[in-house]
Amino acid sequence: MSLMKGIILHGGHGTRLRPLTHTGPKQLIPVANKPISRYVLDDLKNSGITDVTLVLGSTYPEKVKQYYGDGSNLNVKIKYQTQDAPRGIAHAIGLCEQQMGTSPFVVYLGDNLLKGGINRLVEEFQTSNQDAMVLLCKVKEPQQFGVAKFNEDGKLTQLVEKPKDPPSNYALTGIYFFKPIIFKMIKQLKPSWRGELEITDAIQKLLDDGYNLGHQIVEGWWKDTGTPEDILEANRLVLDEMKPKIEGKIEDDSSLQGRITIGKNTTVREKALIRGPTIIGENTTIEANVYIGPYTSIGNNDIIKQGEIENSIIMDHCTINIKDRITDSIIAPHSKITSSKNTPHGKKFIIGERTYIEL
């Protein structure tokens, strides 16, 4: 059992994901049929961290509480903290001082996915004499992130937020390890030009005051799911590592190719073609002659009557009945897409909850 605690940051407006975030927080958008923040919580739990505080924003916080509750059904203990406005990551962490007490803790952005998880890093931080540890990842466009600056000995000397001229290609991921001393640093911060308390400034204060800051480089992939394209890529990455499992009913002539997961009480009719990696949830019907291509997640209680779907996420309670091909799309729950014409063309959608489209 780990002595460490966890903070999951579950706020933010998700403006780049509208209209998907008009009806719920971005962290509950499913990737391979599981909410993004559930991967985060599972990662903490698998690392022995079961005492977790979720910091909620103003985007449907009640949906988060409804989904996670007190955490008992997931064998974790969840508390909630509300951030009244987007005042920065450091401000959100500062709200949790009482819950963290004297324990070291992990801060994990609720829309981040990390291959392989943090289990090894949790053990390393607990046995080290570090006051904080940051997780870095080599990225193509570092100017979009907080970036690490190293001296000639490879020691981390500075963190620069969204620099025009990046000192390295190593960006801060949304995963931080802290001892409680960080709260003292946060209390000294003033808002940045964005009007937020920046976590990079708090960590820089640790460095400037002579505290021990460690860093680790991500070995696998790391994904910040801030845009529809990011979410679809995360879906591909997760599906690529999924183990196949068939629990539904597959009729005779239907064809499954590759790694496919099909949930309970789901029926795939004969002459349907499903190519993996693909996941299909529970109580869903895939009718005859439907094609579901690779890198697609179909949710629970869906009806796919006709059409082709590839590299897409179809959430729960959707109906799709088109003589068309849907690609690179994210379809929110309770949506309906039907066809009134016979000419097939590829279609691309990012549509919000309870949308009805006739083509």
NORJO-V418418 format. One record per helix or strand. SS is the DSSP state (A for helix, B for strand). FROM is the first residue (numbers start at 0). LEN is the number of residues. If there is no record, write none. Layout:
SS|FROM|LEN, SS|FROM|LEN
This chain:
B|4|6, A|14|3, A|19|3, A|25|3, B|29|2, B|33|2, A|35|11, B|50|6, A|60|8, A|71|3, B|76|6, A|88|6, A|96|4, B|104|5, B|111|3, A|118|9, B|131|7, A|141|3, B|145|5, B|155|6, B|169|9, A|180|7, A|198|10, B|212|5, B|221|3, A|227|13, B|244|2, B|248|2, B|254|3, B|259|3, B|266|2, B|272|3, B|277|3, B|284|2, B|290|2, B|295|3, B|302|8, B|312|2, B|318|9, B|329|2, B|335|3, B|345|2, B|349|2, B|355|3
